[in-house]
Amino acid sequence: MSTSSSLPESAAALRRKTLGKFLREARAHVQPQDWGLPSGTRRRTPGLRREEVAQLCAISVTWYTWIEQGRDVSISPTVCARLAKALQLSRAERQYLFELAECTDPEAGTAELKPLPQGLSDCVDHIVAPAYILDRSWNVLARNAALVELFNGWPDNSSKPNLLRYIFADPAARQLVVDWERRAQRVVAEFRADVGVHVDEPEVRAVVAELQEQSQIFAQWWGRQMVTEREGGVREFSHPGSGIRAYQQFTFRLAVRSDCKLVMLLPNT
């Protein structure tokens, strides 16, 4: 049964129609010779034929035709990945394909584990409010001076700063974060939601294994399988020099690195 049955029929039909049109346009831009196929002289339209796409993806021609026709059929992440490869889709096109097919890309973010684009750290530096960028494992890739001041020297005093390690392994976090236990419990659920299908990646597994060993509280909450979105809201800190400070947290995904997010803490006035 299709996963789209819960959507309003008109919205589901429009999504399937858009997917079919996108696939037709994409295969029209792939040359047969790119895949070692004969170009021939009897092709009525440019690009690959439907049967050639089906062959490259190891699926039936009938099923692929139904997809292009916008019929109500389910498409697995594996088939989506094969289509993306056969149609030589760019990163943005691949993401669009998976969104239309309502699938989670198993390779999302794996090709993006690279340094931040030049100039992005400078952008964070120019933000007045405390701000920082986290990757999928919650390593701190960039931060500004306002964040360092709020966190009383962290993350600059860490060789490889990681927000999870700070919260659960650094005693200073319990002093800084107001209502630490409630916030830390939610953080575990937010992290699980963030890593999603990437929970078995080596770096993610290493962080989780390390904290399970070092923090009984983390191990307990991680085992509860709780998941929640990283939402905004009031965040309070007990700064050693200036007392209680309240902020509104806002989180943004980076277009240039979809595995990363920019977190900003705006003073709650």
N, C-alpha and C positions, 0 to 999 in steps of 0.2 A: 504494500500500500504506500502511496506517495506521502512524504512528510509534509506536503503542502495542504493536506486536507483540512487542517485547522484554520487556514487563512480564508478570508472572504473570496468567493469564487472569482470575482472580477480582478482582485489584486493578484491572485495566483495565476490566472490566465495571462494577465499582462506580463508577469515575470517570466513565464514560460515562453511567451511570444518574443520577448526581448532577448532571451537566451538563444532561441533559435535563429533570430536575425543576426545576433552577434557572431554565432558560429558560422553562418553562411558567409558573412563578410570576411571573417578571419581566414577561412579556407580559400577564399578567392585571391588572397594575397600571398599564398604559399605556392612556390613553383614546384611542379612534379620532380624536376631534376634535383631539387634540394634533398629529396629522399631517395634518389637513384631510380625514380620512376620514369618511364618513357613519356616524353612530352606529347608525341603524336601530332597528327594534323586534323583530327576529327573532333577535337574538343569544342563544344559549343560555348563554354564559358571559361574564363581564366581560372587558374588555380587548381586545387585538388578536387577530384570528384568525391561524392559521398562515400562510395565504396572504398576509395583509397584511404580516406580518413578512418573509416571503420577498420580497415585492414591494419593500419598503423597502430590503432588503439586496441586491437584484439577484441573487438565487439562485433555484433551482427550489424549488417547494413540496415536491416529493418529497424532495429532498436535506435541506431543513430539517426535514421530518417525521422523516426517519431520525435526524437529530441529536437531536431531542426524544425519540425512541424508544430512544435509547442504542445505536444500531447502530455497528458498527466502521467509522467514516468519519473521514478526516482533515479538519481545519478549519484553514484558512490564517490568518495574522495579519490579512490584509485583511478576511476575512469576520468574524473576531472583532471587529474595530474597527467594522464596519458594524452588527453585532448590538448592541454596546455603545451606539452612537448611537441606533439604532432603539428600543431598550428603555429609553433614557434612564437608563442605569446611573450610579450614583455612582462616585467614584474607587475606593472599596473594592470595590464590586461589579464594576467593570471589571477590577480586578486579579484578583479571584476567578475571573471568567470565563476570563481568559487562563491562569490556573493550571490550571483544569479541562481546558481545551483543549490544554494543554501547548504554548502558543505564547509567543513573546516579543513583548510589546507594543511596537510601533515608536514609540509616543508616551510610553512610560514615562519619567517624570521631566521631560518637556518643559514641563508645566504647573506644575512644582513649583519652578522656579528663582526663588525669592522669598526674602526675609529669613527667618532662623530665627524660629520662634514666640517671642513675648515670654516671657522667663523661662528659656529654654533655656541661654543663655550663663551666667546666674546658677547654673544647675545644674552646669555645667562648673566654674565658679569654686569651688564647694563640694566638689569632688572633691579629696581629699588628694593622690593620686598624680598624676603628669604625665598630662594628658588634653587632647585636642583633637578638633575636628570638621572633617572634610573633605567637600567636595562632590565631584561626579563628576569634575571636572577637577583635583581634589586641591588646591583653594584652601582655605586655613585660614579657617574661618568663626568659630571660637571656640577659645579656649585658656585654660588657667589659669596661675597664677603658677609652679606647680611645673614646667610644661613650659618656660616661658621661662627659668627658672633652669637646667634641665638642658641646654637648647640654647644657653646662654650669650648670651641676649638675643634670639635669634630665636624667634618671628616678629615681635616688636615692632619690630625694626629694619628691617622691610621694608614698603614702601608697599602692596603687594598680595602677601602671603605665599602661596607655593605650594610644597608639599612636593617636587614633582619639580624645580622650579627650584632649591630649596635644595640638594638632593642632588647635582645635576649641574652647577650653575653657581656655587655658593658654595664657595670653597676651605675654609671652616670645616668643611663637612660631612665632608671627607676626614680631618680631624683628630679630629672628634668621634665618628664612626661607626667602631666597631671592625670590621676586615675589610671595609672600605668596598666593595671591588670585588665581592665575593660578594653583599653586601646590595644594592648598586645594581643588579646584574644581575637579582636576584629582583624588585626593585621595578618594573622595566620590565615584567616578565611579569605582575605583580599589577595594574599600571595598565591594561594591555591587557585583562585579564579584567574589570576594573571598568567600562571605557567601553563594551565590547561593541559593540552595534549603534549606539551614539551616537558612534562614533569620527569621524564626519564632521560633527559639530556644530561650529559656528564656533569656540567657545572651546577645545574639545578640540584641534581642528586647529591652532589658533594656538599652544598650549602645545607640541605635538609638533613643529611646524615650527621654532619658536624653539630648542628644545633640540637638534634635529637639526643646526641651524646652529652652535650654540654648543658642543656636546659631541660629539666623534667617537665616544666610547664609547657614549653614548645612541643615536646614529644606528646604530651597529653592532648593538647589542642589539635595538633596535626593529625593525630589518629582519629579524631572525631569527624573528619571528612566535611567540615563546614566550608561553604563557598559563599562569597558575597562580593559585590562590585566595590571597587575603590571609589567611594563617593566623597563628595566634599562635606563641609560642615565645620563646626567650631573645633579648633584644636587649642588646648591650653598647655602652657609650659611654665614651670617654676624656675625662672632664670636665677642663678646664684647672685647676680649683681643687681637685678632690677625687679625681682619678685614675679608675680603672676602676669603672664602675657597671653592674650587671646587672639587667635587668627582664624580666618576663613580659608579653608584649603580648597584649591582648584587643581584639577589634574587634566592634562592635555596629551593626547597621543601625537607623536612626531610623524609627519608625512615622510620625512627622509629616512626614518628608522622606525618602522611600525612596531618593533619589539621594545621600543623605549617610550618613556613618558616624561613630560615636564611637570613638576609639582611646584606650585606657588602657594605661599602663605601670606595672605593679605591681612594687615592689622584689622582686628574686629573692633571698629569704633562705634 
